[in-house]
C-alpha cells in the first residue's frame, strides 16, 4: 500500500505547548466551544485568519474527546494537486486511478475514531465538496473507483480564513457542504482585535522557545524576560501575520539576544515614527548581518552549528557571511 503524500500529517501524540493562550472573551468562548465539540463527534468549522494556528484548535478538540487515542490527520487542500486531492481524502481502490493502480487509504479511512482537519476547505473542487457533503450526511463514503461503503467514523474539522456565510454567498463553498459544517463554528479573531492576548502569547512563546534553544545549544539560555519597552511595542504592534508573525519574531529575537532581557531592538520594533524606519533593503541587510554575527558568537565561530540554528544550508550560510564580509574566525575562542 502506498504511503501518504508529504502534504499530510497523521499523528496521535500531543505537541509540547498544545494549549490556547489568551485572556480575551473571544479565547474564553473558543475554549467553551472546544469543550462542547469534544463531547460529540459532529463536524466543526474553524474561522480564523492566516497566521492563527487552526491545527491547534483541531488538536485541542481531538485531545479532549473520548477518541483522543485515534489518529489525527491535517491536510491543507490548497497545496495538494486537484488530481490527487480526492485520493488523499477518500482513498482509491486497486486500479481505481490508472496512473496510481495500487489501493490507497485516504485520510477519512486512516483516522477512523480520530480527527481529520481540512484547511482552506474552500479550495476543494466542487465535485469533491459534494462528495464530502454526501459523506457527512450519509455517514459513509466510497474510495475512488470502489463500491464498498466505508463508515465515516472519524470527525471532520474544516477550516478557512473566511466565514461559512461569506464563502457560501461568494460561491466558493457549496450550500450542501456549508449546511453540514454549520453546527458549530469556532471563530478566533485576529490579534489586532484582541490585544489583551498579545503579551500572554508572547510570554508563552518565549518560555517554550527558551527550552528549545537550550536543547539545541546544550546549555542554559540567559534570556528570561522582555523589557518594559519591548512589552509596550509588542502590545501596540498590529501583527498582520497574527500569532505566526509573533512567534517568528520572538524566535529570531531569542537567538540574537544578549543578556537576560529582550528589548525592542531585538524584536526589530524599536522605531518611533515612519521617519525613522529604514528602507526594506536596509533593514533586511542590517538584520541579516546582526543575526549572523550573533549566531556565530553563540557558536564560537562553528559554521555548521550556526547553520543548523539558523535552519539554513551550510553553503547558503557561507553566502550570507560572504555578502556581509563576516569572518567566522573572529568569533573563535
C-alpha positions as a Markdown table, in Angstrom:
| # | Residue | x | y | z |
|---|---|---|---|---|
| 1 | Unk | 0.0 | 0.0 | 0.0 |
| 2 | Unk | 1.4 | 3.4 | -0.9 |
| 3 | Unk | 2.3 | 6.0 | 1.7 |
| 4 | Unk | 0.5 | 9.3 | 2.3 |
| 5 | Unk | 1.8 | 12.3 | 0.3 |
| 6 | Unk | 4.1 | 14.6 | 2.2 |
| 7 | Unk | 1.4 | 17.3 | 2.4 |
| 8 | Unk | -0.5 | 15.4 | 5.0 |
| 9 | Unk | 0.3 | 14.6 | 8.6 |
| 10 | Unk | -1.2 | 11.7 | 10.6 |
| 11 | Unk | -0.2 | 11.8 | 14.3 |
| 12 | Unk | -1.6 | 10.8 | 17.6 |
| 13 | Unk | 0.9 | 12.4 | 20.0 |
| 14 | Unk | 0.4 | 15.8 | 21.7 |
| 15 | Unk | 2.7 | 18.6 | 20.8 |
| 16 | Unk | 4.6 | 20.4 | 23.6 |
| 17 | Unk | 2.7 | 23.6 | 24.4 |
| 18 | Unk | -0.6 | 22.5 | 23.0 |
| 19 | Unk | -2.9 | 25.0 | 24.6 |
| 20 | Unk | -4.9 | 28.0 | 23.6 |
| 21 | Unk | -3.3 | 31.1 | 25.3 |
| 22 | Unk | -5.1 | 34.3 | 26.0 |
| 23 | Unk | -7.4 | 36.2 | 28.4 |
| 24 | Unk | -9.8 | 37.8 | 25.9 |
| 25 | Unk | -13.5 | 36.9 | 25.8 |
| 26 | Unk | -13.0 | 35.5 | 22.3 |
| 27 | Unk | -10.5 | 33.0 | 23.6 |
| 28 | Unk | -12.6 | 32.1 | 26.6 |
| 29 | Unk | -15.6 | 31.5 | 24.2 |
| 30 | Unk | -13.4 | 29.4 | 21.9 |
| 31 | Unk | -12.4 | 27.2 | 24.9 |
| 32 | Unk | -16.0 | 26.7 | 25.8 |
| 33 | Unk | -16.8 | 25.7 | 22.2 |
| 34 | Unk | -13.9 | 23.3 | 22.1 |
| 35 | Unk | -15.2 | 21.7 | 25.2 |
| 36 | Unk | -18.7 | 21.4 | 23.6 |
| 37 | Unk | -17.2 | 19.9 | 20.4 |
| 38 | Unk | -15.1 | 17.4 | 22.3 |
| 39 | Unk | -18.3 | 15.9 | 23.8 |
| 40 | Unk | -19.7 | 14.9 | 20.4 |
| 41 | Unk | -18.5 | 13.7 | 17.1 |
| 42 | Unk | -20.1 | 16.3 | 14.8 |
| 43 | Unk | -18.2 | 18.3 | 12.2 |
| 44 | Unk | -16.7 | 21.6 | 13.2 |
| 45 | Unk | -15.9 | 24.8 | 11.3 |
| 46 | Unk | -12.9 | 26.9 | 12.3 |
| 47 | Unk | -12.8 | 30.5 | 11.1 |
| 48 | Unk | -9.5 | 32.3 | 11.7 |
| 49 | Unk | -7.2 | 34.4 | 9.6 |
| 50 | Unk | -3.9 | 33.1 | 8.2 |
| 51 | Unk | -1.2 | 33.1 | 10.9 |
| 52 | Unk | -3.6 | 31.7 | 13.6 |
| 53 | Unk | -3.0 | 28.1 | 14.3 |
| 54 | Unk | -6.1 | 26.3 | 13.2 |
| 55 | Unk | -4.4 | 23.0 | 13.6 |
| 56 | Unk | -4.0 | 23.7 | 17.3 |
| 57 | Unk | -7.8 | 24.2 | 17.7 |
| 58 | Unk | -8.5 | 20.9 | 16.0 |
| 59 | Unk | -5.9 | 19.1 | 18.1 |
| 60 | Unk | -7.4 | 20.5 | 21.3 |
| 61 | Unk | -10.9 | 19.2 | 20.3 |
| 62 | Unk | -9.3 | 15.9 | 19.4 |
| 63 | Unk | -7.3 | 15.6 | 22.6 |
| 64 | Unk | -10.2 | 16.5 | 24.8 |
| 65 | Unk | -12.6 | 14.0 | 23.2 |
| 66 | Unk | -13.2 | 10.3 | 24.0 |
| 67 | Unk | -11.4 | 9.4 | 20.8 |
| 68 | Unk | -8.1 | 11.1 | 21.6 |
| 69 | Unk | -6.3 | 7.7 | 21.1 |
| 70 | Unk | -7.4 | 7.7 | 17.4 |
| 71 | Unk | -5.3 | 9.2 | 14.6 |
| 72 | Unk | -5.0 | 12.9 | 13.9 |
| 73 | Unk | -4.6 | 14.0 | 10.3 |
| 74 | Unk | -4.1 | 17.5 | 9.0 |
| 75 | Unk | -4.2 | 18.5 | 5.3 |
| 76 | Unk | -4.1 | 21.9 | 3.5 |
| 77 | Unk | -6.3 | 21.5 | 0.5 |
| 78 | Unk | -4.7 | 24.4 | -1.3 |
| 79 | Unk | -1.3 | 22.7 | -1.7 |
| 80 | Unk | -2.5 | 19.3 | -2.9 |
| 81 | Unk | -2.9 | 18.9 | -6.7 |
| 82 | Unk | -6.5 | 18.6 | -7.6 |
| 83 | Unk | -5.8 | 15.3 | -9.3 |
| 84 | Unk | -4.6 | 13.9 | -6.0 |
| 85 | Unk | -6.9 | 15.6 | -3.5 |
| 86 | Unk | -9.8 | 13.2 | -3.9 |
| 87 | Unk | -7.5 | 10.2 | -3.4 |
| 88 | Unk | -5.9 | 11.9 | -0.4 |
| 89 | Unk | -9.2 | 12.4 | 1.2 |
| 90 | Unk | -11.3 | 9.3 | 0.2 |
| 91 | Unk | -8.6 | 6.9 | -0.9 |
| 92 | Unk | -8.7 | 4.8 | -4.1 |
| 93 | Unk | -9.3 | 1.1 | -4.8 |
| 94 | Unk | -6.9 | -1.1 | -6.7 |
| 95 | Unk | -7.0 | 0.1 | -10.3 |
| 96 | Unk | -9.3 | 3.0 | -9.4 |
| 97 | Unk | -6.8 | 5.5 | -10.7 |
| 98 | Unk | -4.9 | 4.2 | -13.8 |
| 99 | Unk | -1.8 | 6.2 | -13.1 |
| 100 | Unk | -1.7 | 5.1 | -9.4 |
| 101 | Unk | -3.0 | 1.5 | -9.6 |
| 102 | Unk | -2.3 | 0.4 | -6.0 |
| 103 | Unk | -5.0 | 0.6 | -3.4 |
| 104 | Unk | -4.7 | 3.6 | -1.1 |
| 105 | Unk | -6.2 | 4.5 | 2.2 |
| 106 | Unk | -7.3 | 8.2 | 2.3 |
| 107 | Unk | -7.5 | 10.5 | 5.3 |
| 108 | Unk | -11.0 | 9.6 | 6.3 |
| 109 | Unk | -10.2 | 5.9 | 6.4 |
| 110 | Unk | -6.9 | 6.3 | 8.3 |
| 111 | Unk | -8.4 | 8.4 | 11.1 |
| 112 | Unk | -11.3 | 6.1 | 12.0 |
| 113 | Unk | -12.1 | 7.0 | 15.6 |
| 114 | Unk | -9.9 | 10.1 | 15.1 |
| 115 | Unk | -9.9 | 13.5 | 13.6 |
| 116 | Unk | -9.2 | 14.8 | 10.1 |
| 117 | Unk | -8.5 | 18.6 | 9.7 |
| 118 | Unk | -9.1 | 20.0 | 6.2 |
| 119 | Unk | -7.6 | 23.6 | 6.0 |
| 120 | Unk | -8.6 | 26.0 | 3.2 |
| 121 | Unk | -11.7 | 23.9 | 2.6 |
| 122 | Unk | -13.0 | 26.4 | 0.0 |
| 123 | Unk | -10.2 | 25.4 | -2.4 |
| 124 | Unk | -11.6 | 21.9 | -2.6 |
| 125 | Unk | -13.1 | 21.4 | -6.1 |
| 126 | Unk | -16.9 | 21.4 | -6.2 |
| 127 | Unk | -17.2 | 17.7 | -7.1 |
| 128 | Unk | -15.3 | 16.8 | -4.0 |
| 129 | Unk | -17.2 | 19.3 | -1.9 |
| 130 | Unk | -20.4 | 17.5 | -3.0 |
| 131 | Unk | -18.8 | 14.1 | -2.2 |
| 132 | Unk | -17.7 | 15.3 | 1.2 |
| 133 | Unk | -21.2 | 16.8 | 1.9 |
| 134 | Unk | -22.7 | 13.4 | 1.0 |
| 135 | Unk | -20.3 | 11.5 | 3.2 |
| 136 | Unk | -21.2 | 13.7 | 6.2 |
| 137 | Unk | -24.9 | 13.3 | 5.5 |
| 138 | Unk | -24.9 | 9.5 | 5.0 |
| 139 | Unk | -22.2 | 8.6 | 7.4 |
| 140 | Unk | -20.2 | 6.6 | 4.9 |
| 141 | Unk | -18.0 | 7.1 | 1.7 |
| 142 | Unk | -16.5 | 5.1 | -1.1 |
| 143 | Unk | -13.0 | 5.0 | -2.3 |
| 144 | Unk | -12.4 | 6.4 | -5.8 |
| 145 | Unk | -13.1 | 3.6 | -8.2 |
| 146 | Unk | -14.6 | 1.4 | -5.5 |
| 147 | Unk | -18.1 | 0.5 | -4.4 |
| 148 | Unk | -17.6 | -0.6 | -0.8 |
| 149 | Unk | -19.3 | 1.6 | 1.7 |
| 150 | Unk | -16.8 | 2.6 | 4.3 |
| 151 | Unk | -18.2 | 4.1 | 7.6 |
| 152 | Unk | -17.2 | 7.7 | 8.3 |
| 153 | Unk | -16.3 | 7.2 | 11.9 |
| 154 | Unk | -13.8 | 10.0 | 12.3 |
| 155 | Unk | -14.5 | 13.6 | 13.0 |
| 156 | Unk | -14.1 | 16.2 | 10.2 |
| 157 | Unk | -12.8 | 19.6 | 11.2 |
| 158 | Unk | -12.9 | 22.1 | 8.3 |
| 159 | Unk | -11.1 | 25.5 | 8.4 |
| 160 | Unk | -10.7 | 28.7 | 6.5 |
| 161 | Unk | -9.7 | 32.4 | 6.9 |
| 162 | Unk | -13.3 | 33.2 | 6.0 |
| 163 | Unk | -16.7 | 32.5 | 7.5 |
| 164 | Unk | -19.1 | 29.9 | 6.2 |
| 165 | Unk | -21.7 | 32.6 | 5.2 |
| 166 | Unk | -19.1 | 34.6 | 3.3 |
| 167 | Unk | -17.7 | 31.6 | 1.4 |
| 168 | Unk | -21.2 | 30.3 | 0.6 |
| 169 | Unk | -22.5 | 33.7 | -0.7 |
| 170 | Unk | -19.4 | 34.1 | -2.8 |
| 171 | Unk | -20.0 | 30.6 | -4.4 |
| 172 | Unk | -16.7 | 29.3 | -3.1 |
| 173 | Unk | -18.3 | 26.7 | -0.8 |
| 174 | Unk | -21.3 | 24.6 | -1.9 |
| 175 | Unk | -24.5 | 25.2 | 0.1 |
| 176 | Unk | -24.8 | 21.4 | 0.8 |
| 177 | Unk | -21.3 | 21.3 | 2.4 |
| 178 | Unk | -21.9 | 24.6 | 4.2 |
| 179 | Unk | -25.0 | 23.1 | 5.8 |
| 180 | Unk | -23.2 | 20.0 | 7.0 |
| 181 | Unk | -20.4 | 22.1 | 8.6 |
| 182 | Unk | -22.7 | 24.8 | 10.2 |
| 183 | Unk | -23.5 | 23.1 | 13.6 |
| 184 | Unk | -20.5 | 24.7 | 15.4 |
| 185 | Unk | -18.4 | 27.5 | 14.0 |
| 186 | Unk | -15.4 | 28.5 | 16.1 |
| 187 | Unk | -14.1 | 32.0 | 15.3 |
| 188 | Unk | -10.7 | 33.2 | 16.5 |
| 189 | Unk | -10.4 | 37.0 | 15.8 |
| 190 | Unk | -7.1 | 38.4 | 14.6 |
| 191 | Unk | -4.7 | 39.6 | 17.2 |
| 192 | Unk | -5.4 | 43.3 | 16.3 |
| 193 | Unk | -8.9 | 42.7 | 17.7 |
| 194 | Unk | -7.8 | 41.1 | 21.0 |
| 195 | Unk | -4.7 | 43.0 | 22.1 |
| 196 | Unk | -5.0 | 41.7 | 25.6 |
| 197 | Unk | -3.9 | 38.3 | 24.3 |
| 198 | Unk | -0.6 | 39.6 | 22.8 |
| 199 | Unk | 1.6 | 39.7 | 25.9 |
| 200 | Unk | 0.4 | 36.3 | 27.3 |
| 201 | Unk | 1.1 | 34.7 | 23.9 |
| 202 | Unk | 4.5 | 36.3 | 23.6 |
| 203 | Unk | 5.4 | 35.1 | 27.1 |
| 204 | Unk | 4.2 | 31.6 | 26.2 |
| 205 | Unk | 6.4 | 31.6 | 23.0 |
| 206 | Unk | 9.4 | 32.9 | 25.0 |
| 207 | Unk | 9.1 | 30.1 | 27.6 |
| 208 | Unk | 8.7 | 27.4 | 25.0 |
| 209 | Unk | 11.5 | 28.6 | 22.8 |
| 210 | Unk | 13.9 | 29.0 | 25.6 |
| 211 | Unk | 13.6 | 25.3 | 26.2 |
| 212 | Unk | 14.1 | 24.6 | 22.5 |
| 213 | Unk | 17.2 | 26.8 | 22.3 |
| 214 | Unk | 18.7 | 25.2 | 25.5 |
| 215 | Unk | 18.2 | 21.8 | 23.9 |
| 216 | Unk | 19.8 | 23.0 | 20.7 |
| 217 | Unk | 22.8 | 24.6 | 22.3 |
| 218 | Unk | 23.2 | 22.2 | 25.2 |
| 219 | Unk | 23.4 | 24.9 | 27.7 |
| 220 | Unk | 21.1 | 27.3 | 29.7 |
| 221 | Unk | 19.6 | 30.2 | 27.8 |
| 222 | Unk | 20.3 | 33.5 | 29.6 |
| 223 | Unk | 17.1 | 35.3 | 28.3 |
| 224 | Unk | 14.4 | 35.4 | 31.0 |
| 225 | Unk | 12.0 | 38.2 | 30.1 |
| 226 | Unk | 11.1 | 41.2 | 27.9 |
| 227 | Unk | 12.0 | 44.7 | 28.8 |
| 228 | Unk | 9.1 | 47.1 | 29.6 |
| 229 | Unk | 9.7 | 49.0 | 26.4 |
| 230 | Unk | 9.6 | 45.7 | 24.4 |
| 231 | Unk | 6.3 | 44.8 | 26.1 |
| 232 | Unk | 4.9 | 48.2 | 25.1 |
| 233 | Unk | 5.9 | 47.7 | 21.5 |
| 234 | Unk | 4.6 | 44.2 | 21.3 |
| 235 | Unk | 1.3 | 45.4 | 22.6 |
| 236 | Unk | 0.9 | 48.3 | 20.1 |
| 237 | Unk | 2.1 | 46.4 | 17.0 |
| 238 | Unk | -0.8 | 45.4 | 14.7 |
| 239 | Unk | 0.6 | 41.9 | 13.9 |
| 240 | Unk | -0.9 | 41.4 | 10.4 |
| 241 | Unk | 0.6 | 37.9 | 10.4 |
| 242 | Unk | -1.1 | 37.2 | 13.8 |
| 243 | Unk | 0.4 | 34.5 | 16.1 |
| 244 | Unk | 2.7 | 33.1 | 13.4 |
| 245 | Unk | 4.4 | 36.5 | 13.0 |
| 246 | Unk | 4.6 | 37.0 | 16.7 |
| 247 | Unk | 6.1 | 33.5 | 17.2 |
| 248 | Unk | 8.8 | 34.0 | 14.5 |
| 249 | Unk | 9.6 | 37.5 | 15.8 |
| 250 | Unk | 10.2 | 36.1 | 19.3 |
| 251 | Unk | 12.2 | 33.1 | 17.9 |
| 252 | Unk | 14.6 | 35.3 | 15.9 |
| 253 | Unk | 15.0 | 37.8 | 18.8 |
| 254 | Unk | 15.8 | 34.9 | 21.3 |
| 255 | Unk | 18.5 | 33.6 | 19.0 |
| 256 | Unk | 20.1 | 37.0 | 18.7 |
| 257 | Unk | 19.7 | 38.3 | 22.2 |
| 258 | Unk | 22.5 | 39.0 | 24.7 |
| 259 | Unk | 21.7 | 39.2 | 28.4 |
| 260 | Unk | 18.6 | 38.3 | 30.3 |
| 261 | Unk | 16.1 | 40.6 | 28.6 |
| 262 | Unk | 14.8 | 41.0 | 25.1 |
| 263 | Unk | 14.5 | 44.7 | 24.1 |
| 264 | Unk | 12.6 | 46.3 | 21.2 |
| 265 | Unk | 15.8 | 46.4 | 19.2 |
| 266 | Unk | 16.0 | 42.6 | 19.4 |
| 267 | Unk | 12.4 | 42.4 | 18.2 |
| 268 | Unk | 13.0 | 45.0 | 15.4 |
| 269 | Unk | 10.2 | 47.0 | 17.0 |
| 270 | Unk | 12.2 | 50.0 | 18.2 |
| 271 | Unk | 11.2 | 52.7 | 15.6 |
| 272 | Unk | 9.1 | 55.5 | 17.0 |
| 273 | Unk | 7.8 | 57.0 | 13.7 |
| 274 | Unk | 7.8 | 56.4 | 10.0 |
| 275 | Unk | 10.6 | 59.0 | 9.6 |
| 276 | Unk | 13.0 | 56.6 | 11.5 |
| 277 | Unk | 12.1 | 53.5 | 9.5 |
| 278 | Unk | 14.8 | 52.4 | 7.1 |
| 279 | Unk | 14.1 | 51.0 | 3.7 |
| 280 | Unk | 13.2 | 47.4 | 3.4 |
| 281 | Unk | 16.6 | 46.6 | 1.8 |
| 282 | Unk | 18.5 | 48.4 | 4.5 |
| 283 | Unk | 16.5 | 46.8 | 7.3 |
| 284 | Unk | 16.9 | 43.3 | 5.8 |
| 285 | Unk | 20.7 | 43.8 | 5.3 |
| 286 | Unk | 21.1 | 45.1 | 8.9 |
| 287 | Unk | 19.0 | 42.3 | 10.3 |
| 288 | Unk | 20.9 | 39.7 | 8.3 |
| 289 | Unk | 24.3 | 40.9 | 9.4 |
| 290 | Unk | 23.3 | 41.2 | 13.1 |
| 291 | Unk | 21.7 | 37.8 | 13.0 |
| 292 | Unk | 24.7 | 36.0 | 11.5 |
| 293 | Unk | 27.0 | 37.8 | 13.9 |
| 294 | Unk | 25.1 | 36.9 | 17.0 |
| 295 | Unk | 24.6 | 33.3 | 15.9 |
| 296 | Unk | 28.3 | 32.9 | 15.2 |
| 297 | Unk | 29.1 | 34.4 | 18.5 |
| 298 | Unk | 26.9 | 31.9 | 20.3 |
| 299 | Unk | 28.5 | 29.1 | 18.4 |
| 300 | Unk | 32.1 | 30.4 | 18.8 |
| 301 | Unk | 32.5 | 30.6 | 15.0 |
| 302 | Unk | 31.4 | 27.0 | 14.3 |
| 303 | Unk | 29.7 | 27.4 | 10.9 |
| 304 | Unk | 28.0 | 24.0 | 10.8 |
| 305 | Unk | 26.4 | 24.6 | 14.2 |
| 306 | Unk | 25.4 | 28.2 | 13.3 |
| 307 | Unk | 23.8 | 27.0 | 10.1 |
| 308 | Unk | 21.7 | 24.4 | 12.0 |
| 309 | Unk | 20.5 | 27.0 | 14.4 |
| 310 | Unk | 19.5 | 29.3 | 11.5 |
| 311 | Unk | 17.9 | 26.3 | 9.7 |
| 312 | Unk | 19.9 | 27.1 | 6.6 |
| 313 | Unk | 22.1 | 25.0 | 4.3 |
| 314 | Unk | 25.8 | 25.4 | 5.2 |
| 315 | Unk | 26.5 | 26.8 | 1.7 |
| 316 | Unk | 23.7 | 29.3 | 2.0 |
| 317 | Unk | 25.1 | 30.4 | 5.4 |
| 318 | Unk | 28.5 | 30.9 | 3.8 |
| 319 | Unk | 27.0 | 33.0 | 1.1 |
| 320 | Unk | 25.3 | 35.3 | 3.8 |
| 321 | Unk | 28.7 | 35.6 | 5.6 |
| 322 | Unk | 30.5 | 36.5 | 2.4 |
| 323 | Unk | 27.8 | 39.0 | 1.4 |
| 324 | Unk | 28.2 | 40.8 | 4.7 |
| 325 | Unk | 32.0 | 40.4 | 4.9 |
| 326 | Unk | 31.8 | 38.4 | 8.1 |
| 327 | Unk | 34.8 | 36.3 | 9.1 |
| 328 | Unk | 33.9 | 33.3 | 11.3 |
| 329 | Unk | 37.5 | 33.2 | 12.7 |
| 330 | Unk | 36.7 | 36.5 | 14.6 |
| 331 | Unk | 34.3 | 34.5 | 16.8 |
| 332 | Unk | 36.5 | 31.5 | 17.6 |
| 333 | Unk | 38.0 | 31.4 | 21.1 |
